[in-house]
Amino acid sequence: MEWIEVSNTPYFQTETGRAWTPIGHNDAITWPSLASCFRRRDLPAVDTYLGTLASCGVTVLRLMLEYCHREHRYFEKPVGEFHPSMVRLWDDLFAMCERHGIRILLTPFDTFWMWKRWKRHPYNSANGGPCPGIPEALLHSETREAVKRRLQFVTSRWGGSGTLFAWDIWNEIHPAWAKDSSGPMYEFIEDLSTFLRRTEERLYGRSHPQTVSIFGPIICTDPIAAETVLQHPCLDFASTHFYEEGTIDYPLNTVDAAVSTGAIMRSTLGQVPPSRPFFDSESGPIHTHKDHHRTLPEDFDDEYFRHMQWAHFASGGAGGGMRWPNRKPHILTKGMHKAQSSLRSFVDLIDWGCFRRVNWNEEARVSDPSTKLFACGDGDQAIIWLLRSDSIGSDGKLKKDAEAVSPTVSLPCMSAGRYLVTAWDTDSRAEIAAFEIQHPRNGPMNLQSPPLVRDLAFAIRRRK
């Protein structure tokens, strides 16, 4: 598989310059779909699952090298000795992903369960590991060296393939890992990033893209952490986790989470360098699932997922964001994969190689005040997503039999020229209209939506 790199726009491409969009979600080596990789209990079942994902347009999975909510998936035990069963698991998983054209966004630690079960973790000095405690994890030199050895082992064994899309060097970095201080994060990222990049350049003559993820709400309260993660010069793209309280982590309807997603995208993109790709690498109803022990009704969750995906994408995100299942069982539904398939078909309508998007959620206008608008563009191309907010039923979903509206959308800063507008039904995964607009002068461009019952997406592209 070709390696993935950042293009000269805030998106991704293959090493030969073909546009590539990260469409996928979080999975784990202990969850139902991948669990039988361990000790090769049922590799054909895992292979079938990956083939199904590929047929739905999934291009990437975000995976943690170890997922330690139990005792049998530590990658090292003791530290420095890489468990043969785990190495074989990843040998198999990389090979199957490559066969199906699915890439991996890899993070070396499951820091949530590492934190929760620190008393048992091999890195704990009480268990013979190097780290005296969680508050020392980013600061302690021997711990740092152990992390580097893990990164070196992994990239030496699997980093030569383009199946490895990118590194999330540290999952949900937090001041608590550094004595409640955000200051040390910068040097920690610089040290690990530089070490990993130099290792890969020595081995392969190039390096995979890098990011560091962060729990999204922290960037609103900790400007040092926000600047470090979103703007660090050693990193190639930015990623956060959209777990906004109330709307996203405990949804009561399928609209409010989308509105929050659009607002978070707008705010975060304002802090990310203009040419740096950005996407949400974790989101979902975590409070509903973890604290209330509820699984959302499937039809509700499908619509909630689809709405968040399109709000993320149309607001300028690279792809549709990456769901953490937060369901029982811990897997995505068929409806969610259908939504991923819809996005995969839509992305071919945009010329990503020259799309230098800016978020237009506030600059663009829609004539119907009950229709929410999400948009990004660069003057020659634009993406719009329209979402009704006035027809939420008692079940929290949008009514399918609501009376249609046809609002007018006004886009700022469009160049004079002839444009092709494609209207897309995100649920049925189909183009419902295509028409041209002749825009006579530079400035705002108006277009009227086809009948809008629930939501519609639009790809707008200037003819050459």
VOFI-685806 format. One line per field, with one value per residue (C-alpha): residue in one letter; z, y, x; residue number from 0. Coordinates in steps of 0.2 Angstrom, whole numbers. Layout:
# residues N
resn = A,...
z = Z,...
y = Y,...
x = X,...
resi = NUM,...
This chain:
# residues 464
resn = M,E,W,I,E,V,S,N,T,P,Y,F,Q,T,E,T,G,R,A,W,T,P,I,G,H,N,D,A,I,T,W,P,S,L,A,S,C,F,R,R,R,D,L,P,A,V,D,T,Y,L,G,T,L,A,S,C,G,V,T,V,L,R,L,M,L,E,Y,C,H,R,E,H,R,Y,F,E,K,P,V,G,E,F,H,P,S,M,V,R,L,W,D,D,L,F,A,M,C,E,R,H,G,I,R,I,L,L,T,P,F,D,T,F,W,M,W,K,R,W,K,R,H,P,Y,N,S,A,N,G,G,P,C,P,G,I,P,E,A,L,L,H,S,E,T,R,E,A,V,K,R,R,L,Q,F,V,T,S,R,W,G,G,S,G,T,L,F,A,W,D,I,W,N,E,I,H,P,A,W,A,K,D,S,S,G,P,M,Y,E,F,I,E,D,L,S,T,F,L,R,R,T,E,E,R,L,Y,G,R,S,H,P,Q,T,V,S,I,F,G,P,I,I,C,T,D,P,I,A,A,E,T,V,L,Q,H,P,C,L,D,F,A,S,T,H,F,Y,E,E,G,T,I,D,Y,P,L,N,T,V,D,A,A,V,S,T,G,A,I,M,R,S,T,L,G,Q,V,P,P,S,R,P,F,F,D,S,E,S,G,P,I,H,T,H,K,D,H,H,R,T,L,P,E,D,F,D,D,E,Y,F,R,H,M,Q,W,A,H,F,A,S,G,G,A,G,G,G,M,R,W,P,N,R,K,P,H,I,L,T,K,G,M,H,K,A,Q,S,S,L,R,S,F,V,D,L,I,D,W,G,C,F,R,R,V,N,W,N,E,E,A,R,V,S,D,P,S,T,K,L,F,A,C,G,D,G,D,Q,A,I,I,W,L,L,R,S,D,S,I,G,S,D,G,K,L,K,K,D,A,E,A,V,S,P,T,V,S,L,P,C,M,S,A,G,R,Y,L,V,T,A,W,D,T,D,S,R,A,E,I,A,A,F,E,I,Q,H,P,R,N,G,P,M,N,L,Q,S,P,P,L,V,R,D,L,A,F,A,I,R,R,R,K
z = 0,-4,11,16,18,21,4,1,7,25,19,15,-1,-6,-10,-28,-26,-25,-13,2,15,33,34,49,68,83,86,98,99,113,105,97,79,81,97,88,81,98,97,80,87,71,58,44,54,57,38,34,45,37,20,25,31,15,5,16,11,27,24,42,59,75,86,102,102,119,126,144,153,156,160,144,131,137,123,135,151,158,150,136,132,118,120,106,105,104,90,80,82,75,61,56,58,48,34,34,34,19,9,11,9,26,35,54,65,79,96,107,124,129,142,149,155,159,171,178,181,185,200,188,173,169,167,186,196,209,196,190,177,175,180,199,196,183,188,182,165,154,165,170,159,161,156,141,135,137,127,113,113,110,96,88,89,81,67,64,62,54,49,32,25,20,30,44,40,55,73,88,99,115,117,126,133,149,163,175,167,171,189,183,172,153,151,150,136,122,126,128,111,103,110,105,89,84,90,80,64,64,67,52,41,45,41,26,21,26,40,44,49,67,79,98,103,118,127,118,132,139,124,130,148,145,132,134,131,116,108,111,103,89,84,89,74,75,72,55,59,74,82,97,105,104,121,124,140,137,118,112,127,133,117,119,101,85,81,96,94,76,81,94,82,70,84,90,73,70,87,85,67,72,82,70,57,40,30,44,43,58,63,78,82,96,99,104,119,132,147,141,139,153,167,163,156,142,124,112,102,85,74,85,86,67,64,78,70,53,59,68,53,41,53,56,37,30,44,37,45,36,35,46,63,71,83,99,98,116,113,119,110,107,88,75,68,50,49,54,41,28,33,31,13,9,14,4,-12,-9,-7,-25,-30,-23,-30,-14,-21,-22,-9,4,14,27,39,34,47,52,36,25,27,25,22,34,52,57,46,52,40,40,27,21,5,-3,-17,-31,-21,-6,4,12,24,28,44,49,67,68,66,80,85,103,99,97,78,64,56,39,35,39,26,14,13,0,8,-1,4,2,1,4,-7,-22,-38,-54,-65,-69,-55,-54,-39,-33,-20,-10,1,15,21,4,-2,-18,-29,-30,-41,-51,-58,-64,-58,-67,-54,-63,-51,-36,-20,-12,-22,-20,-23,-19,-11,-18,-6,11,23,35,28,12,8,-7,-17,-26,-39,-51,-69,-77
y = 0,18,28,43,60,78,87,105,108,103,86,69,61,45,46,47,62,54,61,50,53,45,37,25,23,16,-3,-13,-30,-36,-30,-43,-39,-41,-52,-68,-62,-66,-83,-85,-91,-86,-76,-79,-71,-55,-56,-56,-41,-31,-35,-29,-13,-10,-13,1,13,12,18,18,11,19,6,5,-7,-14,-12,-17,-18,-36,-44,-54,-40,-31,-28,-29,-40,-37,-20,-23,-41,-40,-53,-66,-69,-50,-48,-62,-54,-38,-47,-55,-39,-28,-41,-43,-24,-22,-35,-25,-8,-2,8,10,25,18,24,14,14,13,27,26,8,11,25,15,-1,7,-5,-20,-11,-18,0,3,2,-8,-22,-20,-6,10,23,28,34,42,60,55,47,61,67,52,48,29,29,39,27,12,21,25,6,1,14,8,-10,-7,4,-8,-23,-14,3,-1,-3,11,1,11,28,38,38,45,46,48,45,59,68,77,88,74,64,78,83,93,104,107,115,98,92,102,94,77,78,85,71,57,64,68,50,41,52,49,31,29,40,29,13,19,36,44,45,42,57,61,68,68,67,76,76,89,99,103,114,126,127,125,136,129,112,118,127,113,99,109,119,109,111,92,86,84,85,89,78,80,70,77,73,88,87,85,86,73,63,61,65,67,71,69,88,96,85,90,108,106,97,112,124,114,112,131,135,122,126,144,137,125,131,134,120,107,93,92,78,71,54,49,54,46,45,40,47,37,21,22,31,27,10,12,8,21,14,8,19,35,31,29,46,54,46,52,70,71,64,77,92,87,85,100,111,107,91,78,65,62,59,43,36,26,13,16,2,-15,-25,-13,-12,0,-3,-7,10,18,9,14,32,29,22,38,49,39,41,60,64,60,76,87,91,89,93,111,113,126,126,139,136,146,140,158,167,157,161,151,160,147,151,133,126,124,127,119,125,126,133,142,152,139,125,123,109,113,102,108,101,104,108,112,94,84,70,64,50,63,60,71,67,59,66,84,97,101,118,125,138,149,148,162,158,171,175,164,168,173,158,143,130,113,110,92,89,73,63,58,44,36,38,46,61,69,84,92,109,123,141,155,167,183,192,189,189,180,167,161,144,137,120,106,101,98,86,82,85,87,89,99,99,115,115,128,122,124
x = 0,6,11,-1,6,-1,-5,-2,-20,-27,-31,-21,-15,-5,13,9,-3,-20,-33,-36,-49,-49,-66,-67,-69,-61,-59,-50,-41,-53,-69,-80,-75,-56,-55,-53,-36,-28,-20,-27,-44,-54,-44,-56,-70,-59,-54,-73,-76,-62,-69,-86,-78,-69,-85,-93,-80,-70,-52,-44,-46,-40,-32,-22,-7,-13,-30,-28,-45,-40,-23,-20,-16,-1,11,26,27,39,44,56,50,37,24,25,6,3,17,9,-9,-2,7,-9,-19,-8,-8,-27,-29,-17,-26,-42,-35,-38,-25,-22,-20,-10,-7,5,-5,-23,-20,-38,-36,-18,-24,-38,-28,-11,-8,-7,1,19,26,22,38,29,28,46,43,52,38,36,18,6,11,28,24,29,43,53,68,68,49,53,66,54,41,54,59,41,40,56,51,34,40,54,42,27,31,38,20,8,-5,1,-7,-1,4,-6,10,0,-18,-27,-12,-16,-8,-11,3,15,11,-4,6,4,21,31,19,29,46,38,30,46,57,46,41,59,65,51,54,72,70,58,69,84,74,64,70,53,41,23,12,11,-2,-6,-24,-32,-48,-58,-65,-48,-43,-57,-50,-31,-23,-6,-12,-22,-8,4,-7,-15,1,16,29,34,16,8,-10,-21,-34,-45,-59,-77,-85,-95,-105,-124,-125,-113,-109,-127,-138,-157,-160,-150,-148,-140,-125,-122,-124,-111,-99,-100,-97,-82,-75,-76,-68,-54,-50,-47,-32,-25,-12,-22,-13,-14,-27,-39,-51,-60,-52,-65,-83,-99,-112,-99,-109,-124,-114,-102,-111,-129,-126,-138,-136,-145,-159,-151,-161,-158,-139,-138,-145,-135,-119,-124,-128,-111,-101,-108,-107,-89,-85,-94,-87,-69,-64,-53,-66,-81,-73,-70,-83,-80,-94,-100,-113,-116,-109,-95,-97,-104,-121,-125,-133,-117,-107,-120,-117,-98,-102,-112,-98,-85,-96,-98,-79,-76,-86,-72,-55,-45,-28,-32,-46,-39,-55,-60,-74,-89,-102,-105,-101,-113,-131,-147,-164,-174,-170,-175,-162,-144,-130,-113,-101,-83,-75,-61,-69,-68,-76,-87,-96,-113,-123,-141,-150,-168,-170,-189,-196,-188,-200,-204,-191,-177,-176,-180,-198,-197,-214,-211,-216,-202,-194,-182,-171,-159,-141,-128,-110,-96,-81,-85,-75,-84,-87,-98,-102,-108,-119,-123,-136,-134,-146,-134,-146,-150,-132,-138,-137,-154,-150,-136,-137,-126,-125,-117,-109,-106,-94,-83,-93,-108,-116,-134,-142,-159,-160,-170,-184,-177,-186,-172,-154,-145,-127,-120,-104,-100,-86,-81,-80,-62
resi = 0,1,2,3,4,5,6,7,8,9,10,11,12,13,14,15,16,17,18,19,20,21,22,23,24,25,26,27,28,29,30,31,32,33,34,35,36,37,38,39,40,41,42,43,44,45,46,47,48,49,50,51,52,53,54,55,56,57,58,59,60,61,62,63,64,65,66,67,68,69,70,71,72,73,74,75,76,77,78,79,80,81,82,83,84,85,86,87,88,89,90,91,92,93,94,95,96,97,98,99,100,101,102,103,104,105,106,107,108,109,110,111,112,113,114,115,116,117,118,119,120,121,122,123,124,125,126,127,128,129,130,131,132,133,134,135,136,137,138,139,140,141,142,143,144,145,146,147,148,149,150,151,152,153,154,155,156,157,158,159,160,161,162,163,164,165,166,167,168,169,170,171,172,173,174,175,176,177,178,179,180,181,182,183,184,185,186,187,188,189,190,191,192,193,194,195,196,197,198,199,200,201,202,203,204,205,206,207,208,209,210,211,212,213,214,215,216,217,218,219,220,221,222,223,224,225,226,227,228,229,230,231,232,233,234,235,236,237,238,239,240,241,242,243,244,245,246,247,248,249,250,251,252,253,254,255,256,257,258,259,260,261,262,263,264,265,266,267,268,269,270,271,272,273,274,275,276,277,278,279,280,281,282,283,284,285,286,287,288,289,290,291,292,293,294,295,296,297,298,299,300,301,302,303,304,305,306,307,308,309,310,311,312,313,314,315,316,317,318,319,320,321,322,323,324,325,326,327,328,329,330,331,332,333,334,335,336,337,338,339,340,341,342,343,344,345,346,347,348,349,350,351,352,353,354,355,356,357,358,359,360,361,362,363,364,365,366,367,368,369,370,371,372,373,374,375,376,377,378,379,380,381,382,383,384,385,386,387,388,389,390,391,392,393,394,395,396,397,398,399,400,401,402,403,404,405,406,407,408,409,410,411,412,413,414,415,416,417,418,419,420,421,422,423,424,425,426,427,428,429,430,431,432,433,434,435,436,437,438,439,440,441,442,443,444,445,446,447,448,449,450,451,452,453,454,455,456,457,458,459,460,461,462,463
